[in-house]
């Protein structure tokens, strides 16, 4: 059986004759397919645990017409591609490609970068970041070359610094370079609050902002359940609560990933769903608000440099539409500025 390289059509007839049209007959007075039909193409760079969880979740949620996998390991890459292709009978119709060459990514609407060097025992965070900067120098420019109109979504850690790196290397406007940031942290936060209050996490509105890491900030002042502001409600009703309990919840959010890694060796499914959630908002122009890593200069008194950190932001087809003017208490705003300082301390030492 031969297959057309350009169309993916199987040529089953004698001498490679295309028999595709023999199976269908056009109706009378039919017109060709509308040229305005939207064709979504997404590239995932990195076929590791996170990259494949992202790819699999995007496929099952029917978000794309064409999915491209890029990785430096050709055998693993082909194996992952075939494994997904063999599930075609159970998935929405999607063309799946894989290559070590970036030319296959041409015309992508969204490029998701999950590739990154892993931290080795005893390695400093700065050294890890520097190795990832070198890796990004080989990833971002070819993505931009082949898909100059795409949105770049960075998932690799440390995500805030590497989102800045991707922005600098891409030359894109800041709204088209986004980091997955604290979108997953906020989901964990909502889950823990819902668990404490015995409610559905869908009814909890709560954000973790700032760094995706130790200096993240829990916005307790804006938490609501079913539209009811939690802390102000407790205060008005004179219901006592312990701040140490709130601190424990935030600490549990920060340590969640470490616990999963300790138990199973890596994280994958939660970040896969988180990134697919962001992809849906971007590709379908949902204009939903997500806490993602964006250029934060000028927000909430952050003026020290061009730093990326997570703020609740509205996402659409063109990337970041705008940052929500969310109210922060003076203490929360200061913690956010401290988080920006922590990121800048690493960022300012980078060779970029």
MOPEMO-V585377 format. One record per helix or strand. SS is the DSSP state (A for helix, B for strand). FROM is the first residue (numbers start at 0). LEN is the number of residues. If there is no record, write none. Layout:
ss->{SS | SS}
from->{FROM | FROM}
len->{LEN | LEN}
//
This chain:
ss->{B | B | A | A | B | A | B | A | A | B | A | B | A | A | B | A | A | B | A | A | B | B | B | A | B | B | A | A | A | B | B | B | A}
from->{1 | 9 | 13 | 19 | 40 | 48 | 65 | 73 | 87 | 94 | 101 | 109 | 124 | 139 | 150 | 158 | 173 | 176 | 182 | 200 | 203 | 207 | 216 | 219 | 223 | 227 | 229 | 242 | 268 | 287 | 307 | 318 | 329}
len->{2 | 2 | 3 | 4 | 5 | 12 | 5 | 12 | 3 | 5 | 4 | 4 | 13 | 7 | 4 | 12 | 3 | 3 | 15 | 3 | 2 | 3 | 2 | 3 | 2 | 2 | 7 | 22 | 15 | 8 | 9 | 5 | 18}
//
